[in-house]
Each structure stands twice: as C-alpha cells, then as structure tokens.
Amino acid sequence: MNPNDQIRQQILRYFYDRNANATSRYGKKGSAVRISDAKRDLKEKYGLTQTQVMSNLTYLIDRGWIKTFDIEKTVQVKGGTIPSTVTWYEIAAPGIEKIEGESEFQPKERYAGINITATGSNIITLGDGNIVNAEFSELHNELSKLKKAIVENKLLPESQKLDLSVDIESIKDQLAKQQPNKTIIGNLWTGIERVVTGAGLIDLIRRIKPLIESLL
C-alpha cells in the first residue's frame, strides 16, 4: 500500500463529511472550505502537517476527486479598493463516488473496451469518463478552468462560447495520446488565444501558453 494512501483517504473523508453535513456552500457549515481552514481542521482531526495536506491534496485535485474554484472580491484599503481572490476547495463527484461506490448517475467510459494500461502510457481516468496522459494533466486541468471562465464570461456571445469550448475539448482529446498532434493543437490554440485574450482572460492565457508551447 502506498504510504500516502491513508493520508489521502483522511483528506478525502474530511471533504466528504463537510459536503454530507453542509447547510450551504460557504461558511462554517459550508461544503467548500479555504485552504487555511482545511489545514487547521485536518491537523486537529488527524494530526496532519501542512506539507502532508498540500502534497496529497495536489494529488487528489489532479485525479479529479477534489476541485477548486476562485471567488474574486474587492478589499477596502486606505485610498481605495484592491482586487482579492480566494481559492475554495470542495469534494468533486468522483471523490463522492470513491467513498459511496458506483452510482447510476455516473457517466459511461468514453473509451470503453480499450485496454488503456496496454498503451504503455501513464493514463489518468477522469470523473467525466475522459482520459489524459499524466504528463499533460496540468495542461488538461488549466484548459478546464479556461473553458469554465469562457462559459461565465459576459463579453462573449453564446455562439462563440460554444466554438471555443469545442476547440478546447479537441485539444484535451489530444492530451490522451502519447504523442499529441502538434499541428492540431497549434492551430486550435492560435484561434482560442486570440479570442480569449480580447475577452479579458489574460491570466489564464499566461498560465496555459507555456504549457501549450512545450508541446509544439
């Protein structure tokens, strides 16, 4: 047994129990929690150190069992206001299924019938039935964040949101391969970058661009 598995089980159980007992999404009895509160609770409950929490939480997030989302607000300071972003952590559907077992609501395997392990690549199966080469999991995760930001963006028309989302999913499909198609990724990313930059999602572009360029 991997020595970190017990810690991962404790962390996942903590988030599962928060969700199961939640009366709201935020707050003392919310399903979502800030990292500082999670570290404190996990230390009190299981004696976990901050290093143990962060290193194993990263694994659970990459596996899709825990999800994160950012809330932006403004903070009043002397002379005006400054923007502030708080990251919240919450159990995801695959994490719930990990504890509860299978559900009739689970999506079907997208690549059912294929022996993924026989490909020779380190493949991660995601909660939505998709797969990704572990080497490209960070890029896959950032692309998912970009897609979510596009859907929520008020500057883009719905037709453009659909086109961009389809192109992002096409890039993510390439990330299941051992050798993604550079031409496809490059052409799709050029169009996405141009439109999304104009829509103000510059920070996400800056995070994703070097990951894309490493493939080309």
N, C-alpha and C positions, 0 to 999 in steps of 0.2 A: 504494500500500500504506500502510495506517495505520502511522505510525512506532512505535506501541506494540506492533504485532503481533509483532515479533521478540522483544520482552521477554516477551510473553505466551507465546510458543512456548517460550522458555527456561524460564520458570517451570513451565509445564505439563510439559515434558520432565523437569524436576527431580523433580516429584512422581510422574511415570510411572515413572522409573527407581527411585525409592525403593520403589514398590509392586512392581515387577518383581523386585527383588532382596531383598525383605523376608523375614525369617525369623520375624517376629512383627508385631503391630500397633504396639507401643510399643518404646521403647528405641533404642539406637544403630543397629540394623538394622531398625527398625520402618517400616511403611508410612505411619504417621501421624507428624507432627512438630510441635513447638511453634514459634510464630512466631519466637522469638529464634534458634532453631537454623536455621530456614529462611532467615532474613535473612543469617546468617553464611555458610551454605553457598552461597547464591546470589551473595554478594559475592565469595567465593573462586573460584567456578566461572566466573561471567560478568561480574564487576565491577559488579553492580547495586547501586544505592544503596537505602537503606531506603525512600525516597519512591517509587522506581520499583517496588519489590517490593509495597508496600502498595496503591498506586493501581491497579496491574494485577491484583493478587490479588483486590481487591474486584470487579473486572470479571469475573474467572473464576468467583468464587463466585456472583455474581448470574446468570451464564449457566448455572450448574449443573455446571461442569466440575471445580471443586474444592468439597469440602464441609468443614464444620466441625462439631465436637461438643465438648461440655464434660464434663470429669471433675471431680467435686466430691470433696474430701477435707478432713480436719481437720489443722490445723498446731498442734503443741505450742508454747505460749508460756508465759512466766512468768505463773503464776496460772491456767492452764487451757488451753483449746484455742479456736481460731477457725476458721471455715469458709474454705476456699480453693477457687477454681475455676480450672482450667487449660483453655484452649481449644486443641484439636488440629486440625491441617489435614491433609487427605488427598485424593488424587485420587478423583473420582467416576466412575461408569460412563461418562457422556458424555465425560469427559476421556480415558478409555482408548480409547473408540471414535474420538475425534478423531485420535488418533495411529495406532491399529491399522487403522482403517477399519471398515466395517459388519460386524455380527455377526448370525448367525441368531437370537440371543437378544434383539435389540433389539425394544422394543415397537412396535406399529404406530402410525402417526399417528392421534391421536384425531379430528382434523378433516380427514382425508384427502379430497382432491377439492375443497377450498375454497382459493381463491387468497387466502391471508392478506394478502399485500402489497397487494392491491387494496382492503382495508378502509380504507386511509388512516391506520391507527394504527401505532405503533411496537411491533410484536408480537415477543415473545421465545418461541421454541420450546424447551421444557424436555426434559430427557432421558427423562421418562416419557411423552412424547407429548402432554402438555398444553401449552397456550399461555397467556401472560399479557401484558397490556398493560404495556410497560416502565415506564409511570408508576406502576404499582402493584406493581412487582417486590419492593420491600422488604416490603410487607404480605404478599404471597404467601409470601415466604421465612419471615417470622415465624410465619405460620399453619402452615407445615410443621413448624417447631420445636415449636409448641404441640401439634400432632397427635402428634408423636413422644413428647412429655412425657406426654400423656394415656395413650398406649398403655403406657408404662412405669410409670405411677402405680399404687401398690399400694392406694390408698384407694378407687378407683373400681371398681365391678363391670364385668364384661366387656360386659354389655348396654348400660351407659351409655357405655363407651368407644366402642362401635360407633355409637351415636346421635350422640355428639359428633363423631366422625370424619366421619360422613356430612354433618353440618351444616357442618363446616369445609371439606370438599370442595365443598359447594354455594356457599359464599362465594368460594372460589378460582375456581370456574367463572365467577362474575360478573366477576371481575377480568380476564377475557379481552375483555370488552366495552369499547367506547369510553366508554359511559355505563352503569356498573353500576346495577342496580335497588336503590335506596336502601331501599325497603320490605323487600325480601327480606333484604338484608344486616342491616338494623337488627333485624328480628325474630329472625333466626338468632343474631346476636351477643348479644342480651339473654339468651337461654337458655344459650348457651355460657359467657358471663361469670359468670352466677350459679353454675353447677355447678362450673366450674373454679376459681373463687375459693375455694369451700368445700373443694376438694381440695388447696389449698395452693400452687397455681401462680400466685402473685400477681405475681412479677416479669415473667413472660411477659405477663400481662394488662396490666400497666402499660406495657409496650412496644407492645402491639398496639392498645390502646384509642384513643390519639390518631390512629393511622393509620386506624382504622375511622371515628372521628368526623369526619375530614376528608372522608369520602365522603358523609356524611349531611346 
